Amino acid sequence: MSKICQITGKKAMVGNNVSHSNRKTKRKFNVNLFKKKFYWVEEDCWVSLNVSAAGLRTINKIGLDAAIKRAAADGFLNA
């Protein structure tokens, strides 16, 4: 399971840990992901998605059907 949101397409970023003496070592900024089941009323079925916190807010704002259609158009959903 890759750490990518299926609604927004957010994925882990790479950056630096910076110490007090300004030494830099590589680190990862992971996405705040949840494995969540949603009831899709239009298709009358349950859908399991890997969704970030921002993806949950998007689903709450525009609805599950519109969010899935937008994600499919952007290429974030894998069948």
Helices and strands as residue ranges (DSSP letters): E 13-18, E 24-29, E 33-40, E 45-52, H 53-62, H 64-74
